[in-house]
């Protein structure tokens, strides 16, 4: 089984300067360890809100490190220093607008200001790059979706679609822990053990 290489990028001026401890990278790493049952390796980066640096980091993770999936956290709002989506679009070959739409739909269940988010997703070469929120609680909600009191999914999280997207990009076959998130694939795309 091919090992998935995942890049994690936390974008924060203050965390990059050491003003406070970054929470985005540990939250993403912990979530992936709970959610993925397939083998994966991580490349992590902490960068300030500087568009050229973010672009360089994304290019490096895809082009040099060969990451199949890159998750960013932070820098997606309307403030002048929030440039993560701009950097992401600048390195994109193709945009995947459905991810941003779904992330805002999920977040609107929790805060009305979710409409201010500029989160996006793109494909660069054969890699998927996703802009996630900056807060650990919001990261989890976005990835897993909205659940009711019984734990049933009311609104699908974005990660349910990530394994199949990666499969369509000729990336590794990702399997997930159903108690965290269930990967959705059409029957024709499932491996025999899944059926």
N, C-alpha and C positions, 0 to 999 in steps of 0.2 A: 504494500500500500504506500502510495506517494505521501510524503510528509508535507503538510501545508506550511508555507512560510508566511507569517503574518507580521506586518509592520504596525506598530502603535506609535502615534505621534500626539503628544500633549502640547497644545499651543497656549502659552501663558507668559506674559512679560514678567509678572511678579514671581512665579514659580521658577522661571529660568534664571532670575537674579538671586534666588534663594530667600526671598522675602517670606515665603511660606512653602510648606512641603506640598508638592504636586499630589493631587488625589486622583486625577484622571487615569494615569498609567496603572496604578495598583488596582483601581476599580475594573478597568478593562481586562487586565490579566486575570484577576480573580473570577470575573464572569466567564471568560473563555475556558478557564480550567474547570468550571462547573458545567458549561454548556457543551463542550466538544468531547466526543469519545474517540475521534480520529487523532492520530499523531500530528503534532504541530510544533513549530519553533517560533520564537518571538524575537523581533528586532525592535527595540524601544528608543525613542528620541524625545527630548524635551527642548522645545525651541520657543523663542520670543515671538510676539505678534509682528513679524516682519515678513512681508510677502515674498521677497526674493529668497529668504532663508527657508520658508515653508515650501516653496516651489522646489528648491534644491534638495530638500529632505525627501519630498515625495518622489522626485526623479531618481534619487539615489536608492531609495527602498525598492522601487520597481525595476529600474534599469540595471543596477549593480548588485543589489542583494537578492533580486529575483523573488520578491514577495508576491504571493498570489492575491493577497487581501491586505489592504491598508486601512486602518481605522484611525481617524483623527478625533480629538476631543478638544473643545474650546474654540473661541474666536469666531462664532457663527452669527453673532447678533448684528444690529445696525450701527453700533458705535464705530467711529473712525478707525480704531485700532483692530477691529474685528475683520480680518482679511483672509481667514482660512478658506471660505468658499471661493474667493477670488483667485487664490493661489491654486486651489484644486481645479477650477475651470481652466486656468492658464496652462496646466500640464495635461489636460484631457484630450483624448482622441474622440471620445463620444460621451455625451451626457446621459444619465439614467434618472430622469426627473421623478419617476414614481417613488423612489426612495425618500426624497425630500418631502414630497406630498404626504406620504405615510407617516414620516417622523412628526410633521406638524399636526396631523390628525390625531396621533397618539397623545402628543403633549397638550393639545387643546382640552383633553379630558381632565387635565390637572391644573393648567394655568392659562388664563386668557391671553397672556403675552406670547404664547407659542407662535402666534402669527408673525411675530417680529423675527423669528429664526430664518436664516438664509441657508440652512443645511442643504447639502446637495450630495450627489454621488456621480462618479464618472468611471469610465473605463480608460485606462492607459495601457496600451499594448494588450496583454492578456490578463491584466490585473484590475480588480475592483477596488476603488477608493471611496470610502464612506465618511462623511462629516457627521460626527455625533455631538450631542450636547456636552457641556463642561462638567455638570454636577453628577456624581456617582449614582444618585437615585434616578435622575433623568436618563442616564446611560442605560441602566437596567430596564426602565420602562420602555424606552425606545426599542431596545433589542428584543424584549420579551412580549411587549404589547400590553393592552389593558385587560385586566382580569376582574371578574366579579367576586363576590364574597366567598363563593365556593371554589374559586381558583380556575374557573372556566374562562377561556379566551373570549373577550367581547370584541376587541379590535386586534388584529394580528400585528405582532412585532415585526420589524424589518428583517431580523435574522432568519426567520422562517424561509425567506426567499434567497438568502445568500448562498447556501450550498448548491442549489440548482443553477444559479447565475454563474457560479464558479465552474460548474460542470460544463455549461454552455461555452465558457471561455477556454475549455480544454485544461482546466486546472484539476487539482486533486479532488477525489470524492470525499466530501466532508459528511460525517455522521454526528448527530447531536444526541444529547441526553433529553428524552421526552419530558421529564419532569421540569426541565428548565425551558426548552424550546424544541418544537418538533419541526424538522426540516420538511418542507413540502416539495415533492417532485411528482410529475405525472407518472403513471404506472410504467410507461415505456422507458423512463429514465432511471428506474430503481434497479438496484442490484438484487439478485435472487434472494439473499438472506433477509431482505427487508419485507418481502411480499408475504 
